[in-house]
């Protein structure tokens, strides 16, 4: 049973909001199984994410214009959604408050005034920030929970870092900042404490940014989540990672997450599974899901202290495992959205033709699933990138990075790779995914009191990520991209270089398409790759009801997705090739019929 008092995490709700463009109007739901109260809990549930103190965010100024930095209006320009009319949080959707206590934390145990308690509120993110969509058509606004968001995470962090650095660097800006943060506590000793604490956060953010630095621009609606998580755990080991920089340069589209608890594998690749532990009571605790979500929280601002030989005590962290469990339980109740009547009824003659085409040509990978079916197990249909009878041929870098990035192990060196189980120990180097697994196991071990309330000792059953021998030989530097790509194409890794196909219920609400968001509409996805747009605008929320994609909106934030750079070279991570299964043989009528049918899924 969902525990409302816990808050919670990962996605948001599915509600149809009929609204005037200038303000809030009446609501009518696209029924997705959640109540209004549950939706609010999802939008702002605390998962233990700690980006910055709330008082600091409220006091920061933008270096670009000197105006307040963290406002709803500014966050909307970065693709994040404003709160609903009945949402009193004052925060964009997907931002949450964490109040510690922080006495055992490391990075975020900052003090900026005398006798400060350890419960000062911090702001972080939860998964609603990335997995809440909105679609507009005329005066209608459809809030689609669990759908891909449009947030530009990369630009948000860059702008935040610039605001923090400018506040440290410029005396007049710091003076205004201190007055707002300290208020009646504004005095010289507290200003000194505030400056020191601010400098600590600036240094931490700069270290994280240096590890993630990439020439790749994610833009609206994409993020290299794996890259950010891997780099965060590499930093947490305390090792100097010079020579092992791992650019977060393989952004993917935020996936839609309805039916996620039913999947045996959740990520685009098959790096880690779900794994349920069933108890005599009949209840199931999904330790695989908790492990996966713990890794996600670590990537978005959790405070985790990795230590040598932590043993049964595990690691101290801010991760709220109880809320992660509650989140996964609520997610089991989320339906995919059905095509809304205000957008017109799909043409029934075309739907009948499309249903047969889909059954004959698509259903082998994209198994049918009724939108209200929340129990049928979903077995991943893995499509190899290269080779096999039906290679998908899409951009390889998300999968290749996940299996080839390495790092120095720092404080983990010499310790058991599974914390308590087995005999294998870390050497001086390890694959990022192995370091992530150890960090997740240690984090969950440190949360035994929360886990034990639900799952006894289930955390000992945490599934290991896939291991491949010979990828972390002791060399002096990270392998360059061309060598890693050759390794991914070689026999040792080729079978793992695959992406998941899944049921397509609700697919109409999830443009742009392919795992990296490189194809703008369902119609274009059914074209031969050479005929797909090599550049298109992203950020509009107006639904193209014919081709099923998004159209730009005047005066709204727009980012241009480019497959190639100005010199005509393909941008790594941005390829729109692949997923071509005889597309040239389809007629325009066939494509229309398939699109009309997919509106009904």
Beta strands, then each sheet from edge to edge (+ up, - down):
strand 1: 15-18
strand 2: 52-53
strand 3: 95-98
strand 4: 122-125
strand 5: 132-137
strand 6: 140-145
strand 7: 222-223
strand 8: 252-253
strand 9: 276-278
strand 10: 284-286
strand 11: 304-305
strand 12: 316-317
strand 13: 381-384
strand 14: 406-408
strand 15: 416-418
strand 16: 421-425
strand 17: 429-431
strand 18: 498-501
strand 19: 535-538
strand 20: 542-544
strand 21: 549-551
strand 22: 559-562
sheet 1: 1+ 6- 5+
sheet 2: 2+ 4- 3+
sheet 3: 7+ 8-
sheet 4: 9+ 10-
sheet 5: 11+ 12-
sheet 6: 13+ 18-
sheet 7: 14+ 17-
sheet 8: 15+ 16-
sheet 9: 19+ 22-
sheet 10: 20+ 21-
end
